[in-house]
Amino acid sequence: MLPRDNLILEFWDRKKELGIKNKEYAKFANDLIGILLKHDINKGDTTSNSLIKNKEITAVIIAKEKGIVAGLEEFSLINKDLKLKFLKKDGDKIKYGDVLIEISGNANKILERERVSLNLLQRMSGIATNVNKLNKKLNNKIKLAATRKTLWELLDKKAVSIGGGLTHRLNLNDGVIIKDNHLKILNDNFESIINSVKFKSKYIEIEIEDKNQSFDAARIITEIKKDKKLKNILFAIMFDKIPPNEIKEIINDLKDKKLYDDILFEASGNINEINLTDYADCGVDVVSIGSITNSAKILDMSLEIK
């Protein structure tokens, strides 16, 4: 059995898949960028095209506040026919006034892509910066993960990763999560449900809402793990909207009942910057927070002509 920290990363992190060297990610990023550019440029940049004809210029992207930069690889997809000089790399700390990128080429192309380029850099950098800040609050006691509550899906997940967070599932095919609606439809029959999916994925997680459900799920998982054919399957329990003091009590009871070692644990729901540190010592391996992607604050930047 791998050390617990390695199992946590294997279960909740897919950062190796989030780069343009990965064909699936590159296609998604290019498709998204294509939609954004088509919508913003529409039939053409009327202002710039009326005023500027075939002029070569140099511009720079400048940070307007400190943080963590992200989205440089994706920026290169937007501006691949221009000359780009990157003065920072994804994950670097930046401060007010830092020059991040130097761009040389056709003025009309630079200007017509300005808004989409900045929107991408600002959003991804904002997510990475916030994740980095929240990780410092956790002081490496547990891991921070995203959810699927995203605007730009894989790009948001990559920004989380650049900030030091875990990605969680990238899509519905990326592991099994048995949620409350599944349980309600199937009359809360944990044993039948878990047995139905145990050969469907290497990653199986079940969402629980109280102490009794956690014991039922842990007991069934522990029994299933005795099967040598299932030794490589990773199981996790997600505590949904359960206060940290209650989670701590549940996990201590699970340890006493020898129902802890074969299971990973996640806390999710109603977790925010204010109560985050309360979860650091409750015994879970990961906390997941939807707001890091669904309510992301941008990191301010600007494009300026040299």
C-alpha positions as CSV (number, residue, x, y, z in Angstrom):
1,M,0.0,0.0,0.0
2,L,1.3,3.4,-0.9
3,P,1.7,6.1,1.8
4,R,-1.5,8.0,2.5
5,D,-0.2,11.2,1.0
6,N,0.5,9.5,-2.3
7,L,-3.0,8.0,-2.3
8,I,-4.5,11.4,-1.7
9,L,-2.7,12.8,-4.8
10,E,-3.6,9.8,-6.9
11,F,-7.3,10.1,-5.9
12,W,-7.8,13.9,-6.2
13,D,-5.1,15.3,-8.6
14,R,-5.0,15.2,-12.4
15,K,-2.6,18.1,-13.0
16,K,-0.5,15.9,-15.4
17,E,-3.4,16.0,-17.8
18,L,-3.8,19.8,-17.8
19,G,-1.3,21.1,-20.4
20,I,-1.3,21.7,-24.1
21,K,0.9,18.6,-24.6
22,N,-2.2,16.6,-23.7
23,K,-4.3,16.4,-26.9
24,E,-7.6,16.4,-25.0
25,Y,-6.7,19.5,-23.0
26,A,-5.2,21.3,-26.0
27,K,-8.4,20.7,-28.0
28,F,-10.6,22.0,-25.1
29,A,-8.4,25.1,-24.7
30,N,-8.3,25.9,-28.4
31,D,-12.1,25.3,-28.7
32,L,-12.8,27.6,-25.8
33,I,-10.4,30.3,-27.0
34,G,-11.9,30.1,-30.5
35,I,-15.4,30.7,-29.1
36,L,-14.3,33.6,-26.9
37,L,-12.4,35.3,-29.8
38,K,-15.2,34.8,-32.3
39,H,-17.7,36.3,-29.9
40,D,-15.6,39.3,-28.9
41,I,-14.1,40.1,-32.3
42,N,-17.4,39.4,-34.1
43,K,-17.2,41.0,-37.6
44,G,-14.0,42.9,-36.7
45,D,-12.5,45.5,-34.4
46,T,-14.2,48.5,-35.9
47,T,-12.2,51.1,-33.9
48,S,-8.7,49.7,-34.5
49,N,-9.4,48.8,-38.2
50,S,-10.6,52.3,-38.9
51,L,-7.6,54.0,-37.4
52,I,-4.6,51.6,-37.8
53,K,-3.3,50.0,-41.0
54,N,-0.5,47.3,-41.0
55,K,1.5,48.8,-38.2
56,E,4.0,46.7,-36.3
57,I,4.2,47.4,-32.5
58,T,5.4,46.0,-29.3
59,A,3.2,45.8,-26.2
60,V,3.6,44.4,-22.7
61,I,1.4,42.7,-20.1
62,I,1.9,44.3,-16.7
63,A,0.8,43.1,-13.3
64,K,-1.3,45.6,-11.4
65,E,-1.3,43.7,-8.1
66,K,0.7,40.9,-6.4
67,G,-0.2,37.3,-6.8
68,I,0.5,34.0,-8.6
69,V,0.6,34.1,-12.4
70,A,-1.3,31.5,-14.4
71,G,-2.5,31.1,-18.0
72,L,0.7,31.8,-19.8
73,E,0.5,28.6,-21.8
74,E,-3.1,29.4,-22.9
75,F,-2.1,33.0,-23.7
76,S,0.3,31.5,-26.2
77,L,-2.6,29.7,-27.9
78,I,-4.4,33.0,-28.4
79,N,-1.4,34.8,-29.8
80,K,0.5,32.0,-31.5
81,D,1.1,34.0,-34.7
82,L,2.7,36.9,-32.8
83,K,6.2,37.1,-31.3
84,L,6.0,36.4,-27.6
85,K,8.7,36.8,-24.9
86,F,7.7,35.4,-21.5
87,L,9.4,37.0,-18.6
88,K,7.5,34.9,-16.0
89,K,6.3,31.3,-15.9
90,D,3.1,29.8,-14.6
91,G,3.2,29.6,-10.8
92,D,5.7,32.5,-10.3
93,K,5.0,35.1,-7.7
94,I,4.4,38.5,-9.2
95,K,4.1,42.0,-7.8
96,Y,2.7,45.4,-8.9
97,G,4.6,46.6,-12.0
98,D,6.1,43.3,-13.1
99,V,6.2,42.8,-16.8
100,L,4.9,39.3,-17.6
101,I,5.0,39.1,-21.4
102,E,6.3,41.2,-24.2
103,I,4.3,40.9,-27.5
104,S,5.5,42.0,-30.9
105,G,3.6,42.0,-34.2
106,N,0.7,43.4,-36.1
107,A,-1.1,46.1,-34.0
108,N,-4.6,45.2,-35.1
109,K,-4.1,41.6,-34.1
110,I,-2.7,42.6,-30.7
111,L,-5.6,45.0,-30.0
112,E,-8.4,42.8,-31.2
113,R,-7.2,40.0,-28.9
114,E,-6.4,42.3,-25.9
115,R,-9.6,41.7,-23.9
116,V,-9.8,37.9,-24.3
117,S,-6.0,37.6,-23.6
118,L,-6.4,39.7,-20.4
119,N,-9.6,38.0,-19.3
120,L,-7.9,34.6,-19.5
121,L,-4.7,35.7,-17.7
122,Q,-6.6,37.6,-15.0
123,R,-9.1,34.8,-14.3
124,M,-6.6,32.0,-14.1
125,S,-4.1,34.1,-12.1
126,G,-6.9,35.1,-9.7
127,I,-7.8,31.5,-9.1
128,A,-4.2,30.5,-8.6
129,T,-3.6,33.4,-6.2
130,N,-6.6,32.6,-4.1
131,V,-5.8,28.9,-3.9
132,N,-2.2,29.8,-2.8
133,K,-3.6,32.1,-0.1
134,L,-6.0,29.4,1.2
135,N,-3.3,26.8,1.2
136,K,-1.2,29.0,3.5
137,K,-4.1,29.2,5.9
138,L,-4.2,25.4,6.0
139,N,-0.5,25.3,6.7
140,N,0.0,22.0,4.8
141,K,-2.1,20.1,7.3
142,I,-4.6,18.9,4.7
143,K,-5.0,19.4,0.9
144,L,-7.3,21.9,-0.8
145,A,-9.3,20.7,-3.9
146,A,-11.6,22.3,-6.5
147,T,-15.0,21.0,-7.4
148,R,-16.8,20.9,-10.8
149,K,-18.4,24.2,-10.1
150,T,-16.4,25.9,-12.8
151,L,-16.9,28.5,-15.6
152,W,-14.0,27.5,-17.8
153,E,-13.8,23.9,-16.7
154,L,-10.3,22.5,-17.5
155,L,-8.7,25.9,-17.5
156,D,-10.1,26.6,-14.1
157,K,-8.9,23.3,-12.9
158,K,-5.4,24.0,-14.2
159,A,-5.4,27.4,-12.5
160,V,-6.2,25.6,-9.2
161,S,-3.3,23.2,-9.8
162,I,-0.9,26.1,-10.5
163,G,-1.9,27.7,-7.2
164,G,-1.1,24.5,-5.4
165,G,-4.5,22.9,-5.1
166,L,-5.8,19.5,-6.2
167,T,-8.1,19.3,-9.3
168,H,-10.6,16.7,-8.1
169,R,-12.6,15.0,-11.0
170,L,-12.1,16.6,-14.4
171,N,-15.4,15.1,-15.7
172,L,-18.1,12.6,-14.9
173,N,-16.1,9.8,-16.4
174,D,-13.1,10.5,-14.1
175,G,-14.1,8.4,-11.1
176,V,-17.3,7.5,-9.3
177,I,-19.0,9.9,-6.9
178,I,-22.2,8.5,-5.3
179,K,-24.1,11.6,-4.2
180,D,-27.3,12.2,-2.2
181,N,-29.5,12.1,-5.3
182,H,-28.2,8.7,-6.3
183,L,-28.9,7.5,-2.8
184,K,-32.4,8.8,-2.7
185,I,-33.3,7.3,-6.1
186,L,-31.9,3.9,-4.9
187,N,-33.4,4.1,-1.3
188,D,-30.1,4.6,0.5
189,N,-29.0,1.0,-0.1
190,F,-25.2,1.5,0.4
191,E,-24.2,-2.1,0.0
192,S,-26.0,-2.6,-3.3
193,I,-24.9,0.8,-4.7
194,I,-21.2,0.3,-3.9
195,N,-21.2,-3.3,-5.1
196,S,-22.7,-2.1,-8.4
197,V,-19.9,0.3,-9.1
198,K,-16.9,-1.4,-7.6
199,F,-15.5,-2.6,-11.0
200,K,-16.5,0.6,-12.9
201,S,-13.6,2.8,-11.8
202,K,-10.4,2.8,-9.8
203,Y,-11.7,5.9,-7.8
204,I,-15.0,5.5,-5.9
205,E,-16.3,8.1,-3.4
206,I,-19.6,8.2,-1.5
207,E,-21.2,11.3,-0.1
208,I,-22.6,11.0,3.4
209,E,-24.7,13.4,5.5
210,D,-24.6,12.0,9.0
211,K,-22.8,9.7,11.4
212,N,-24.9,6.6,10.7
213,Q,-24.3,6.9,7.0
214,S,-20.6,7.2,7.5
215,F,-20.5,4.0,9.6
216,D,-22.6,2.1,7.0
217,A,-20.4,3.2,4.1
218,A,-17.1,2.6,6.0
219,R,-18.1,-0.9,7.1
220,I,-19.1,-1.9,3.6
221,I,-16.0,-0.4,2.0
222,T,-13.7,-2.1,4.6
223,E,-15.4,-5.5,3.8
224,I,-15.1,-5.0,0.1
225,K,-11.4,-4.1,0.4
226,K,-10.7,-7.6,1.8
227,D,-11.2,-8.9,-1.8
228,K,-7.7,-9.2,-3.3
229,K,-9.2,-8.4,-6.8
230,L,-10.2,-5.0,-5.4
231,K,-7.0,-4.1,-3.6
232,N,-6.0,-1.4,-6.1
233,I,-9.4,0.4,-6.0
234,L,-9.3,3.6,-3.9
235,F,-12.3,4.5,-1.8
236,A,-13.2,7.9,-0.2
237,I,-16.0,9.2,1.9
238,M,-17.2,12.8,1.5
239,F,-18.6,14.5,4.5
240,D,-21.2,16.9,3.0
241,K,-22.1,20.0,5.0
242,I,-21.0,18.4,8.3
243,P,-19.4,20.8,10.9
244,P,-15.7,20.0,11.6
245,N,-16.2,19.1,15.2
246,E,-18.7,16.4,14.2
247,I,-16.4,15.1,11.5
248,K,-13.6,14.8,14.0
249,E,-15.8,12.8,16.3
250,I,-16.9,10.5,13.4
251,I,-13.3,9.9,12.3
252,N,-12.1,9.1,15.8
253,D,-15.0,6.6,16.1
254,L,-14.1,5.1,12.7
255,K,-10.5,4.7,13.9
256,D,-11.7,3.0,17.1
257,K,-13.8,0.6,15.0
258,K,-10.9,-0.2,12.6
259,L,-12.8,1.4,9.7
260,Y,-10.3,4.2,8.8
261,D,-7.2,2.8,7.2
262,D,-8.7,1.7,3.9
263,I,-10.6,4.9,3.2
264,L,-9.7,8.5,2.3
265,F,-11.8,11.4,3.6
266,E,-13.0,14.7,2.1
267,A,-15.0,17.5,3.7
268,S,-17.2,19.6,1.3
269,G,-20.1,22.0,1.5
270,N,-20.4,25.4,3.2
271,I,-16.6,25.7,3.6
272,N,-15.1,29.1,3.0
273,E,-12.1,31.3,3.9
274,I,-13.6,32.1,7.4
275,N,-14.2,28.5,8.6
276,L,-11.5,26.8,6.5
277,T,-8.9,26.5,9.3
278,D,-11.5,24.7,11.5
279,Y,-11.3,21.8,9.1
280,A,-7.5,21.6,9.2
281,D,-7.5,19.5,12.3
282,C,-10.7,17.5,12.0
283,G,-9.1,14.4,10.4
284,V,-10.0,14.7,6.8
285,D,-7.4,14.4,4.0
286,V,-9.0,17.0,1.7
287,V,-11.4,19.9,1.8
288,S,-13.1,20.9,-1.5
289,I,-14.4,24.4,-2.0
290,G,-16.6,25.4,-5.0
291,S,-16.1,29.2,-4.5
292,I,-12.4,29.0,-5.6
293,T,-13.7,28.5,-9.2
294,N,-17.3,29.6,-9.3
295,S,-16.7,32.9,-7.5
296,A,-13.2,33.7,-8.6
297,K,-11.8,37.2,-8.2
298,I,-9.5,38.3,-11.1
299,L,-5.9,39.4,-10.6
300,D,-5.6,42.9,-12.2
301,M,-3.3,43.2,-15.2
302,S,-3.1,45.6,-18.2
303,L,-1.8,45.6,-21.8
304,E,0.3,48.7,-22.6
305,I,2.0,49.8,-25.8
306,K,5.7,50.4,-25.5
